[in-house]
C-alpha cells in the first residue's frame, strides 16, 4: 500500500499558519482551543471520507495542533502563563 500524504508540506505550513493566525484573534486560550478543535473535527471528517485510517488521521491532527500551538504561544506568550 502506498503512503498517503494528507498535505504537501508547503500547503500544510500555510494551513497551520492560517489557523494559528485565526486562533490569535480569539479573546482567550479557551476560545482559541475551541476554534482549533472545530477545525480538526472538520479535518478528521474530510480525511475519514477519503478512507484514511483513524490512526493516521490522529497523527496528522496531533502534528497539526502541535504546530499551531507553537505559533500561537510564540506570538501570544501571556496565554502560556498560568
C-alpha positions as CSV (number, residue, x, y, z in Angstrom):
1,X,0.0,0.0,0.0
2,X,1.3,3.4,-0.9
3,X,1.7,6.0,1.8
4,X,-0.9,8.8,1.5
5,X,0.3,12.3,2.3
6,X,-2.5,14.4,3.7
7,X,-1.0,17.7,2.7
8,X,2.1,18.6,0.7
9,X,4.4,20.1,3.3
10,X,4.3,23.7,1.9
11,X,0.5,23.7,1.9
12,X,0.4,22.2,5.3
13,X,2.5,25.0,6.7
14,X,0.2,27.6,5.1
15,X,-2.9,26.0,6.5
16,X,-1.3,25.7,10.0
17,X,-0.2,29.4,9.8
18,X,-3.7,30.4,8.7
19,X,-5.4,28.5,11.6
20,X,-2.9,29.8,14.1
21,X,-3.5,33.4,13.0
22,X,-7.2,32.9,13.5
23,X,-6.6,31.4,16.9
24,X,-4.6,34.5,17.8
25,X,-7.7,36.6,17.1
26,X,-9.7,34.8,19.8
27,X,-10.1,36.6,23.2
28,X,-8.7,33.7,25.3
29,X,-6.8,30.4,25.1
30,X,-10.0,28.5,25.7
31,X,-11.6,30.2,22.7
32,X,-8.5,29.5,20.6
33,X,-8.6,25.9,21.6
34,X,-12.3,25.7,20.7
35,X,-11.6,27.1,17.3
36,X,-8.7,24.6,16.7
37,X,-10.9,21.7,17.8
38,X,-13.6,22.8,15.3
39,X,-11.1,22.9,12.5
40,X,-9.6,19.5,13.5
41,X,-13.1,17.9,13.6
42,X,-13.8,19.1,10.1
43,X,-10.3,17.8,9.0
44,X,-11.0,14.5,10.7
45,X,-14.3,14.1,8.8
46,X,-12.7,15.1,5.5
47,X,-9.9,12.6,5.8
48,X,-12.1,9.8,7.1
49,X,-14.3,10.3,4.0
50,X,-11.1,9.8,1.9
51,X,-10.7,6.4,3.6
52,X,-7.7,7.3,5.7
53,X,-7.2,5.2,8.8
54,X,-8.1,6.7,12.2
55,X,-4.6,6.2,13.5
56,X,-3.1,8.2,10.6
57,X,-5.7,10.9,11.0
58,X,-4.9,11.1,14.7
59,X,-1.2,11.5,13.9
60,X,-2.0,14.2,11.4
61,X,-4.3,16.1,13.8
62,X,-1.7,15.9,16.6
63,X,1.1,17.2,14.4
64,X,-1.2,20.0,13.2
65,X,-2.3,21.0,16.7
66,X,1.3,21.0,18.0
67,X,2.5,23.2,15.1
68,X,-0.5,25.6,15.6
69,X,0.0,25.9,19.3
70,X,3.8,26.6,18.8
71,X,2.9,29.5,16.6
72,X,0.2,30.8,18.9
73,X,2.3,30.7,22.1
74,X,5.4,32.1,20.4
75,X,3.3,35.1,19.5
76,X,1.0,35.3,22.5
77,X,3.2,34.3,25.4
78,X,0.9,35.5,28.1
79,X,-1.6,32.8,27.3
80,X,1.0,30.3,28.4
81,X,1.4,31.9,31.8
82,X,-0.8,30.4,34.5
